[in-house]
Amino acid sequence: MSEILTIGYKRLFEVRLLHHYWLDEGTVVFDNLSTIQKEKRLLNYDRRPFLNIEPTSKTATLIKGLRGVYKDTALGGVVVVPNDVPVADDAVFEFVVSVRHKDFDNYTAHSLYSRNIYEIPYAPDGKIYRFKENVFVLKNTSGTNTPKGLFLSQPFPAFVPPATNYPIEALLQSAGNIIQVTNEIGGTENIYTGVAANDCPVFLHQSDIPVITPPVGMLGAPAKGILLDSEIPDIVYALIQIRAVHPTDAAMSCTTGGLVKSTTPVFEVRFKNRRSIWRYKSKTNPALPSTELGSLPLTFFGSAATGAHLKPSEGTIKVEFDQNTPPKKITKIISEIYQ
């Protein structure tokens, strides 16, 4: 009689890439929708048309060595391994997130940041270092465990005036609220009126971009971002690093006693949908004066404007600058709506 070998697999961890342009309902944050609405929204959500996530080659080899499998999903990705295979506490699983659709930059906060690549020769090592600026690095070891979930973003930093110390669209905590820097001349606003910071998810934000420390004596490296290597492609938007064991928080760990936990950690990356000033213009007579509403969030579902206002599409973002001599500063982020 032949023998049948049954191997039990469990999820080691799951990563979800959740974008609020596709989740919020007008001005209402996804997390404050009814349970039925949230379930329906997630059932119909698919990040694959606009975001890609894949393991680096080292991580793919690591998963294979554990006899595990990485599965791409509509929400993000899942790693499963046999329930009796030991996983080293210091094992790190690394994933590259990249943008797949051009409109992503129009409806996503923080997309105005430059993401140039710098190639800098360094004589002491006899090689060229390659840096990419403003790449987000997200780790479970520096993420945030809240009643709302396990977020790979760091806690929101506290707002210390003036607002001009922060980049445009920076997200900060102030007086129990989450505020956003709306321009480069010092404007801020609450992103969800009447919703306290503790009731908000932890969105991807400016402090998730690490400071670069170049080799001694090197000049010309960008201030923030990452060092590129053979594992990380030039198209990287964010880098996710999941360590098997968090040094102090069991909920943020993937294993216990070297084996898969009975409760799978689900790590979330929340992308903030852009807020813009909605500018209405006449289709038939462009010379007519325009009217403005704002600042309002861009969402696929619902509308942030009341009444019969048209909804801005994701492809109509413009920025306005002050009239001072360089460097010119952004004064408005605008969605133009023709009616």
C-alpha positions, 0 to 999 in steps of 0.5 A: 500500500502506498503512503500518503504524506500530508503537510500542513501549511500556515500563513507566516504573515500577510501584507496588505497594500490598501489605498484610500482613493479606492476605499474611502467614501467621499470625506468618510475614512474607510475605517469608519464605514459600516462593517458591511460596507468595509467587507464589500469594499475589500471584496472588490478591491484590487491593488494589482492594476496600480501597485506591484509587490514581489519578493527580492531574489534573496527572499524568494530563495529564503522562502524556497529554503523553508519549503514555503510559498509566496502568493500574490493577492488582490490585497497584497501578498501572503507567505505560507510555510509548513507548520513544522518548519523552523524559521530563524528569529532573525530571518528577514523577508524583503519585498519591492513595491513599485507603481504600475499605473501613471494615474497613481501619482495623481491621486496619491499623497507624497507623489510630488516628491522627487525620486531621482537616482544618483550615481556617485563614484567613490574612490576609496572603494573603487566603485560607483554607489547608486542612491534613489531619493525618497523611497519609503522603507517599511518594517514590522520592527519599526511599525505601529501596533494600534487597535486599528491594526498592525501598520508597517508605517512608523507612528505619525510624528508630532507637529512642531511649528512652523509647517514650513519645516515639513515637506508638502503633504506631510502627515503629522499629529497635532492636538489629537488630530492628524493634520497635513501640510497643504502647501510649501508656504505654511498651510495645514489642515485636518485630514478627517474633520471630527475624527481623532488620530486614534481612530485613523489608520497609520498612513504611509508618511514622510518619516517612513523615508530613511535618512541616507548616511553616505560613506565618509567623504562622499559628496552629492548623495541625496538626503533621504532615500535608499542605497540601490543594489542588485536586489532592488530595481530602479523602479522601487517606490517602497521597500518592505522588510518583515523580520520573523521576530520583533524584539519587543512586540509579539503581535508584530512577530511572525513566529513563536518558539521558531514556528509559525504562530496560530494567529497570522499577523496581517501587516498593512500599508495604507496609502493616503489619497490626495487632497486638492482644491477643486476648481470648476471651469466652464467647458463652453466658455473657458474665459469665464471666471473659475470657482473653487472648492477645497481642500477636498479628498479625491475618492473613487466612491462617493464625492467630497463635494455636496450638491450636483458638483462633478467629481474630479478624475484622477488625471487632472492634478495641477500645482501652482507656485508663488511668484518669488524668485527660485526656489519657487514654492507650491501654493496650491494642489488643484483638481480642474473640473470642467462643467 
